[in-house]
Amino acid sequence: DDGRVEDALVTARRSGEVLDQLVDGNAIRARIALASLYRKAVNEFDADAQYRLAALQQLQRAGQGPGVAPRTRSLLNGHTAELYADDRQYEGAVNYAQRALQYARQAEVDGLEYRWQWVLARSQGALGNTSASLEAYASAVASLRTLRSNLESLDPETFDEVIQPLYYSYADALLTQSSAEDDAASRQQLLRDARLALEELKLAEVQDYFDEQCVGDESVVLDQLADNAAVLYPVMLESRIELLLTTPGGIKQITVPVERASLIASIRDFRLNLEVDNGTDAYLRHGQQLYDWLVRPLEAELDAANIATLVVVPDGALRTIPLAALHDGKGFLIERYALATTPGLTLLDPKPFAGASYSALAGGLSESVQGFAALPSVDRELV
């Protein structure tokens, strides 16, 4: 973990030599751990690919002894499936993942199933078996759902390392399939499934943040919006943004090709230029670029549906910027639509307030008070 990969691998090889003299259960567990270390060295630290073979050899040796328990068999086959998938030998990955699942069910170990269903989903997808891939993803998400609170209590990094990647992978697979689907009803179902998966992820994120599983128990129906309102989900994937626009007419999917790194860089530059407040309009260039990616592709749909209110469920780094300040070259987004931002529509009721007009109290520090620094531009923003 501190970057001394070669030192770690030398120690690992010596440990493997010692394990050759042992045959008990501790040796089996140690070989599995050693195989995981070799895999991590290749995938995360660019170690030579020969260590992937070394990992496979450790797993094979661990399974040679008599009386290996079903749970251990599940681990051995599951880790082997991951190695095959890493090496793009997807048919082998599918076979080993299916065996791992059989042993996990035989041992009645729920905590392993989502992992092997996940590698099964990825491998089936790579082989072009879309239905089998989506089925495996759905099973992995369902398995993880029942385990989530227990996993998070054991490892605080579970959300970043397991929950978020799995849900994004599932949503990515659903959106890829929906973009290729010709049947309108099937396409709408795929989009609804993707949106529900993203909503569940956002709820999991809030629960993880507050360390409270009951947050968001009272959910609402996502489609219960005013006729002139629309919901926008910008989904930031590695090489594209998927814009999911929900209007009274259904869900529309618009794909914008842009690298995630480029999008995040523009978001960062936009925010920093706004924060500097140097009296220039330098932020506008970034605000216009973000508008071109996030809103301009939707303009025709928004105009056709006579949308007046846009509810945005921002993804990732988009939460760090004021979306109202996006600019189309002539005016700000807030000048075109009434805007609302929410972490997820299942967390609150989006119905409008009753009444025609409201008063609001806005406050901010224009002078330093009790150790809190003054906020720049407050004296102008609250006029």
N, C-alpha and C positions, 0 to 999 in steps of 0.2 A: 504493500500500500504506500510506502514512502518512496517508491520509484526504483528501488534496488532489485530489479527483476532478476538479473543474472545471479545475484547472491541467493535469492530465494529459490531459484531453480536448482542451483548446486545443492542446497540443503535438501530440497525435495528429492533429488536423485539419491542422495545418501539415505534418506528416510525410506525410499523404495527398496533399497538393498537390504535394510534391516527387516522390512516387512516380509521379505522372501523367506525369513527364518521362522515366521509366525503363521499360524493357521486358525486362530480363534476369532471370535466375533469382533474383538477390538481391531484386529488386523483388517477385517473386511471394512469396517467403518473408516479406518485410516486410509485404505486404498480409495474409497469413494471420495474422501476429502482431498486426497492427492490428485485424483482425476479432475476434481473441480478446480483445484489450483492451476493445473496445467491448462485447462480450458480458459480460465480467466486470463492467464498469461498471454495466450494467443489472441483472444478476442479483444482484450482491453489494453494490453501493453505491447502488442505487435511482436510477441515472441515468435520464434521460428515455428512453422506449421507442423514440424515433426513432433512437437509436444502434444498435438491433438492425437497423434497415433499413440504416444506414450500414455495419454489419458485412457484411450480405449484399451490398451494392454492392461492397465491397472484394474479396470472394470472387469475384464475377462478373467483375470487371475482371482479377483474377489468372488466370482461366481463359480469357481471350480470345486470348492470344498463341498462336502456332503451336508445335508440338512440345512440349507440356506432358507430362511423364513420367507414367506410370500412378500412381506413388507420390504425386505432387503432385495428380493428379486425385482420388485417394482422399481426401487431406486436404481438398481443396476441397469435395467432395461430403459428406464426413463432418461438417465444420464447418457446412455449410449445413443438414444434417439436424438438428444440435443447435439451430440458430436456429429452424427450423420447429417443433421440439418445444417450445422455450421459449415460442413464440407460440401453442401449442396447435393448430397446423395439422398434425395427426398423420399424415394421409394423405401430405402432402408430405414429412414427415420419414421415413416408411417408404420412399418412393421414392428419396430421396437416400441414405438409409442403405444400401439394397440396392445402389445404384450404387457407393457408397464401398467396400463389401465386394468387389464384383466387381473394382474396380481394385486393391484391396489384394492379392487373390489373384493377379491378373495380374502384379503387381510382386513377388509372393512376399515380402510384408512382413507378418510375423506380428504385429509390435508395434502395428499399427493395428486389427486385427480386433476385439479385445475392446471397443474404444471404440464402434465402429459397431454391433456386436451389442448393446451396452448400450442405445444410443439407439433401436435397432430394437425391443428388448424393451419399453422404456417406452412407445413409441408404439403398438405392437400392443396392449399392455395397456389403454392409454387408449381405443383403438378397440373394446375388448371382444373382441379376438381372443386368447382366453386360451391356447389351445394354441400358437399362433405366438409369443406372448410368452414362455411358459415355455421353449419350444425355443430362442429367442434368448438368454434368460438362461443356460440351461445351456451354450450355445456360448460365451458371453462368459466364464463362469466357467472353462470348460475352456481357453480361449485364454489367460486370465490366469494360470492355474495353471502353464503352461509358461514363462511370462515372469517370474513373480513375483520370483525371486531377482535377476535382472538389473535389473528396474525398481527394486527397493529399493536396490541398490548404487548406482544413479544418483541417486536422490532419496529421502532418508530419510523424507519425509513421504508416501510412497506408500501406506503402510498406512492412514493416517487419511483420505487424500483419494481413494483409488481402491479398495483392497481391501475395507475395511470397508463403505463405502457400497454397493458392488456386491453383496456377499454378503447384506447386510441387505435390499437391494431384491429379490434373488432369493428369500430366505426369506419376505419379506412377500408376494410374489406366490404362492408355494406355499401359504402358510397361508390367504391369502384364498380361493384355489381350494378348498382342503381343507374349509373351513367351509361351502362351498356344494355340496360333492359328496355325492350321495345314495348312491352305491355304496360299501359298506363297504370292500371290497378296494382300490378306487381311492383312497379317502380315506386308508387306512393307508399306501399307497405314497407319496402326497403328503407325509404327515407324516414318513415315513422320509427322504424326499428333503430336506425342510426341516431335519430334525435333522442329517443328514449335512452339509448346507451349513453349518450353525452350528458343527458340530464342526470342519470344515475351517477355518472362520474363526478359531476359538479356537486351533487349532494354528498357524495363520499368525501370530496375535498373539504367541504364545509364541516362535515362531521370530524374529519381528521384534524382540522384547524382548531375546533372547539373541544376536541377530545370528548365528544358527546354523540352517541349513536342515535339518540331520539330526535335530534335536530332534523326538521323537515318531514316529520311523520305525517303531517296534514298536507297532503299534496292536492293539486288542482288539475283539472283537465286543460291541457296545453292549448287546445283550440278555442277555448271560451274567451275570445277577444272581441272588442268592438269591431264593427264592419269596416271602419276606416283605419284599423291598426294592423301592423304586421310585426312579425318577430324575425330577427336576423341572428343566425348562428354562424359566425365566421369560425371555421375549423382549420386550425393551422397544422398542416401536415408537412412532411419533409420537403416535398418538391411542388407543393400546390396549396392554395387555399380553397376549401370547399365552402361556398356561401349557401346556406340553407335558409331560404326565405319562406316563411309561413304567412299566407294571406287567407282571407275567407275562401279563396278558390283552391286551396291546397298548398302543398309544399313544392317549391321550385328549387332545383339544384343548379348552381352556376359554378363552374370550375375555373379558377384563375391560376395559371402557371406562374409560380414565383417560389424561389427557394426560401425555406423557413429562415435561414440565416440572414438573407437579404431583408426579409420582412422585419425581423427583430431589430436589425441595424437601423432601419428607417424609423421604427417605433422609438428606439432609444434616442436617435438624433432629434426627432420631433419633440420628445419630452424635454431633453436637455436644452434645446433652443427656447422652449417656452419658459423653463425655469430660470434661465440666465437673465431674461428681461432686460436686454441691452438697448431697447428702444428701436430695434429694427424689425423687419418682417422676414428674417431669415428662416423662421419656422414654417413659413407658408410653403416653401418648396417641398418639405417633407409632408406637410399636411395635404398638399395636392397629390403627392404620390400615393399616400395612404388612401385618399379618396378614390383615386383611380383603381386601386386594387379592391377596395371594400364596398364602395357604394355605386360608382359609375356603372358597373356591369348590371346593377339592379334597377337602374333608373326607368327603363321601359316598363318593367313589371310593376314598380311602385306607382308610376303614373297611370297605367292601365287600371289598377285597382283603386285609384283615388285615395292613396294612403296619406293620412295626415299625422299619424303617430307611429314612430318606429321604436320598437322595444329591442334593444341589443343585448345579447348574452355574450359578452366578450370572452375570448379565449386567451389564456396565457398572458403574454406581455401586453396585449391590448387592454388589459385592465388598468394599466399604469398611465394611460393617456386620456385626456378629455375628448371623447369622440365628437362632441359638439363643435370642436375647433377644426375638424376636417374641412377642407376648402376645395371647391370645385373650379376655382379660377375666377369666379365672380362673387361668390358669397360663401358663408359658413354653413355647415350642415344644419345647425340649429335654426337657421333662417328659412330652411325648407320644411323641416319636420319638427313636431314636438317629440323630444327624445326621452327615453327611459332606459336605464341600465340596470341590469339585475344579474346576480351570479348564476341564477337558474330559475326558470318559471315554476318549478315544483316547490320552491321555497317560499313563495308568497302568492297571494291571490291577485291576479293582474287586472281585476275589474276596476273601472274608473270610479273616482269619488263622486258622490252625489253633490249637486250644487253647480252654480254657474261660475263663481269666482272665489278666490282664496287670497288671504294675506300671508306673507312669509316674513320671517325674521332671519336676516343674514348677518353674520358677524365674523370678524377676523382681526388679528393683531396687526395694527399699523405701527405700534411701538413695542419695544421689548418689555415684557412684564414677568416678574418672578422667575427670571432665568430662561424664559421662552423667547426665542428670537422673533423679531418682527417679520411678517410675511410680505414679500415684495409685491407691489401693485395693489395691495388691499384698498388703499385710499382711492384708487381709480375703479377697481372692479365692483365695489359696493356703492358706487354713487347712483 
